[in-house]
Amino acid sequence: MEKSIKTWLAEHEEEFVKDLGRLIAIDSVQGETKPGAPFGEGPKKALEEALSLCEGYGFSVNNMENYVGTADLDAKLPRSLDILAHLDVVPAGEGWEITEPFKMLEKDGIVYGRGVSDDKGPMLAGLYAMRAVKELGYPLKKGIRMIMGTNEETGSKDLEYYYAREKAGEMSFTPDAEFPIINVEKGQFRGTIFKKRGKEESSLLSLKAGIAVNAVPQKAVLVFSALGEEEFQAAKQAVEEQCQVKIGKNGNEVTVIGTSAHAATPYLGKNAGLAAVILATKLPSIGAELKQDLEHLLELFPYGKTDGSGLGIKMEDKESKDLTCTLDIYAIDGEELRFTYDSRVPICATEENCVNTARKNVEAKGFQFETKGMIPPHYVPSDSPFVQNLLSVYEKVTGLKGECLAIGGGTYVHDVENGVAFGAVLPDVDTRMHGADEWIKVKDLLLAAEIYGEAILALCQ
């Protein structure tokens, strides 16, 4: 072969950036469902634009009712490798300073705009890898398909539609995360614990914290019928020292400010809800019965422990590491106490050692328990030829050490058999995905394209 994939990509850098600008210019945030536009006009337009690019590259394309589009490198070959990417984006949000969200800017080798790193830029890297292999004339024995979705950010109904009609390839990867490889995505186990409130006299009228079950609450608010200053100050000092939160009082309303974190990494946060519960237990005026209930809650969810040990579900395994658990929604009023937690569970988690054990321990503390059960973990063995080939290519192209990663969140391939997340963001690089001034280096996108091109050769020749 006269020319390498790396050289071909370098020669097509200007065209790559131009094509990316065409995609970024489309506001593909989910909109109103309309006939022919299941996720709104924006995602539909982005898919049409991407398929237009693919046709121009010489790929065989198919638009599946504007849910998903596909591009096959050689439709005559038996399909083997699927690359899953998405064209929808999160809302622009506020705080953009370098450029407008849907007006891509290239400056000093960096591109800015909503979707440059999540996931239009990585999708284009995958397409350019396919294009390089095609135009350089590498012979292949197996087929490669790019699957372009339009609903990853708000539910992945696009993939439900697709896989109800098409089989998955023998191997799949998504360029919608980071390198080296994510081969384990923990399962999810959420539960709600609740009980009716007793009739005793209590100064605590309500306690509320949490805005999403998958986020450690940053703020909690307690409302009292009356709260003495001396009683409050003694409790405040003790809780601030113990929990490293800030507590303020305005009349009979108390606000606790902690630090939010994703439920997949709850140990990075300071749980304002739990701190508020601790504060309440230190106030004699809340009453003995409520105090006991809240103490039982703290036994199930001790402050600073995010390993599920209070529920009796602490566990770990070599591939997916340890379980995490965080109590994130709090609602106490005059009638009821109700709390909801989020747990990310490793491969070794089962109905028996996780769901049944948590139920038993919650009910033993006098609470009732509700759960929809456990979403199973996703796992592709690290020693599989597929994963080992990808790691080898990553190391060869980048010179960096390849390793398998386990995460508490989910990626686009969570429900895809033999699917892993593979790039496109390099390790320890924060491209401000979902934030203002989202960015990525052009050379990093081209490096990802080179990795994907070499992976195609390693897997499909």
ChimeraX attribute file (.defattr): number of C-alpha atoms within 10 A of each C-alpha:
attribute: neighborCount
match mode: 1-to-1
recipient: residues
	/A:1	7
	/A:2	4
	/A:3	8
	/A:4	14
	/A:5	22
	/A:6	18
	/A:7	11
	/A:8	18
	/A:9	23
	/A:10	15
	/A:11	11
	/A:12	13
	/A:13	16
	/A:14	11
	/A:15	11
	/A:16	19
	/A:17	18
	/A:18	12
	/A:19	16
	/A:20	22
	/A:21	22
	/A:22	16
	/A:23	27
	/A:24	24
	/A:25	17
	/A:26	24
	/A:27	24
	/A:28	27
	/A:29	22
	/A:30	22
	/A:31	15
	/A:32	10
	/A:33	11
	/A:34	10
	/A:35	9
	/A:36	12
	/A:37	17
	/A:38	20
	/A:39	24
	/A:40	19
	/A:41	22
	/A:42	21
	/A:43	28
	/A:44	26
	/A:45	18
	/A:46	27
	/A:47	27
	/A:48	16
	/A:49	16
	/A:50	25
	/A:51	21
	/A:52	13
	/A:53	17
	/A:54	22
	/A:55	14
	/A:56	10
	/A:57	18
	/A:58	15
	/A:59	23
	/A:60	17
	/A:61	19
	/A:62	15
	/A:63	14
	/A:64	14
	/A:65	14
	/A:66	23
	/A:67	24
	/A:68	23
	/A:69	24
	/A:70	24
	/A:71	26
	/A:72	22
	/A:73	25
	/A:74	19
	/A:75	15
	/A:76	10
	/A:77	13
	/A:78	12
	/A:79	21
	/A:80	17
	/A:81	22
	/A:82	22
	/A:83	26
	/A:84	24
	/A:85	27
	/A:86	30
	/A:87	31
	/A:88	29
	/A:89	27
	/A:90	18
	/A:91	15
	/A:92	20
	/A:93	11
	/A:94	10
	/A:95	11
	/A:96	15
	/A:97	9
	/A:98	15
	/A:99	17
	/A:100	17
	/A:101	26
	/A:102	19
	/A:103	16
	/A:104	24
	/A:105	19
	/A:106	17
	/A:107	11
	/A:108	8
	/A:109	11
	/A:110	14
	/A:111	24
	/A:112	26
	/A:113	28
	/A:114	38
	/A:115	32
	/A:116	30
	/A:117	27
	/A:118	29
	/A:119	23
	/A:120	26
	/A:121	33
	/A:122	29
	/A:123	30
	/A:124	27
	/A:125	27
	/A:126	28
	/A:127	27
	/A:128	26
	/A:129	25
	/A:130	27
	/A:131	22
	/A:132	23
	/A:133	22
	/A:134	18
	/A:135	12
	/A:136	14
	/A:137	10
	/A:138	11
	/A:139	11
	/A:140	17
	/A:141	14
	/A:142	19
	/A:143	21
	/A:144	26
	/A:145	24
	/A:146	26
	/A:147	21
	/A:148	28
	/A:149	26
	/A:150	31
	/A:151	23
	/A:152	22
	/A:153	17
	/A:154	14
	/A:155	11
	/A:156	16
	/A:157	17
	/A:158	22
	/A:159	24
	/A:160	12
	/A:161	14
	/A:162	19
	/A:163	11
	/A:164	8
	/A:165	10
	/A:166	9
	/A:167	10
	/A:168	17
	/A:169	20
	/A:170	13
	/A:171	19
	/A:172	23
	/A:173	27
	/A:174	28
	/A:175	32
	/A:176	25
	/A:177	22
	/A:178	18
	/A:179	22
	/A:180	23
	/A:181	26
	/A:182	26
	/A:183	27
	/A:184	29
	/A:185	27
	/A:186	30
	/A:187	25
	/A:188	23
	/A:189	22
	/A:190	21
	/A:191	20
	/A:192	20
	/A:193	19
	/A:194	19
	/A:195	16
	/A:196	14
	/A:197	16
	/A:198	15
	/A:199	10
	/A:200	11
	/A:201	12
	/A:202	19
	/A:203	18
	/A:204	23
	/A:205	17
	/A:206	19
	/A:207	22
	/A:208	21
	/A:209	25
	/A:210	24
	/A:211	14
	/A:212	14
	/A:213	21
	/A:214	23
	/A:215	23
	/A:216	33
	/A:217	32
	/A:218	21
	/A:219	24
	/A:220	24
	/A:221	21
	/A:222	22
	/A:223	20
	/A:224	17
	/A:225	14
	/A:226	14
	/A:227	19
	/A:228	11
	/A:229	12
	/A:230	9
	/A:231	13
	/A:232	17
	/A:233	14
	/A:234	13
	/A:235	18
	/A:236	26
	/A:237	13
	/A:238	14
	/A:239	22
	/A:240	17
	/A:241	10
	/A:242	13
	/A:243	18
	/A:244	16
	/A:245	20
	/A:246	18
	/A:247	23
	/A:248	14
	/A:249	17
	/A:250	8
	/A:251	13
	/A:252	16
	/A:253	18
	/A:254	20
	/A:255	20
	/A:256	26
	/A:257	22
	/A:258	25
	/A:259	17
	/A:260	20
	/A:261	18
	/A:262	18
	/A:263	27
	/A:264	24
	/A:265	19
	/A:266	27
	/A:267	19
	/A:268	15
	/A:269	19
	/A:270	23
	/A:271	32
	/A:272	30
	/A:273	30
	/A:274	28
	/A:275	27
	/A:276	28
	/A:277	21
	/A:278	24
	/A:279	22
	/A:280	25
	/A:281	20
	/A:282	17
	/A:283	19
	/A:284	12
	/A:285	19
	/A:286	20
	/A:287	17
	/A:288	14
	/A:289	15
	/A:290	20
	/A:291	20
	/A:292	13
	/A:293	19
	/A:294	18
	/A:295	18
	/A:296	17
	/A:297	23
	/A:298	17
	/A:299	15
	/A:300	20
	/A:301	21
	/A:302	20
	/A:303	20
	/A:304	17
	/A:305	15
	/A:306	22
	/A:307	24
	/A:308	23
	/A:309	18
	/A:310	19
	/A:311	21
	/A:312	17
	/A:313	22
	/A:314	18
	/A:315	19
	/A:316	17
	/A:317	12
	/A:318	10
	/A:319	18
	/A:320	24
	/A:321	19
	/A:322	21
	/A:323	26
	/A:324	28
	/A:325	28
	/A:326	33
	/A:327	30
	/A:328	26
	/A:329	23
	/A:330	25
	/A:331	16
	/A:332	20
	/A:333	15
	/A:334	13
	/A:335	13
	/A:336	13
	/A:337	21
	/A:338	20
	/A:339	22
	/A:340	22
	/A:341	21
	/A:342	24
	/A:343	28
	/A:344	28
	/A:345	32
	/A:346	29
	/A:347	22
	/A:348	19
	/A:349	24
	/A:350	14
	/A:351	13
	/A:352	9
	/A:353	14
	/A:354	22
	/A:355	20
	/A:356	13
	/A:357	15
	/A:358	22
	/A:359	20
	/A:360	14
	/A:361	17
	/A:362	22
	/A:363	13
	/A:364	11
	/A:365	15
	/A:366	14
	/A:367	19
	/A:368	16
	/A:369	19
	/A:370	12
	/A:371	13
	/A:372	10
	/A:373	14
	/A:374	19
	/A:375	13
	/A:376	20
	/A:377	21
	/A:378	24
	/A:379	24
	/A:380	17
	/A:381	14
	/A:382	18
	/A:383	10
	/A:384	10
	/A:385	11
	/A:386	20
	/A:387	23
	/A:388	17
	/A:389	15
	/A:390	24
	/A:391	22
	/A:392	15
	/A:393	21
	/A:394	27
	/A:395	15
	/A:396	14
	/A:397	15
	/A:398	14
	/A:399	9
	/A:400	12
	/A:401	11
	/A:402	18
	/A:403	17
	/A:404	20
	/A:405	18
	/A:406	19
	/A:407	18
	/A:408	24
	/A:409	17
	/A:410	19
	/A:411	20
	/A:412	23
	/A:413	23
	/A:414	21
	/A:415	15
	/A:416	18
	/A:417	15
	/A:418	21
	/A:419	30
	/A:420	31
	/A:421	27
	/A:422	28
	/A:423	24
	/A:424	30
	/A:425	24
	/A:426	19
	/A:427	11
	/A:428	8
	/A:429	9
	/A:430	12
	/A:431	19
	/A:432	14
	/A:433	19
	/A:434	16
	/A:435	16
	/A:436	21
	/A:437	23
	/A:438	23
	/A:439	25
	/A:440	27
	/A:441	19
	/A:442	21
	/A:443	14
	/A:444	17
	/A:445	27
	/A:446	25
	/A:447	22
	/A:448	29
	/A:449	29
	/A:450	29
	/A:451	26
	/A:452	30
	/A:453	25
	/A:454	24
	/A:455	21
	/A:456	22
	/A:457	17
	/A:458	14
	/A:459	19
	/A:460	16
	/A:461	12
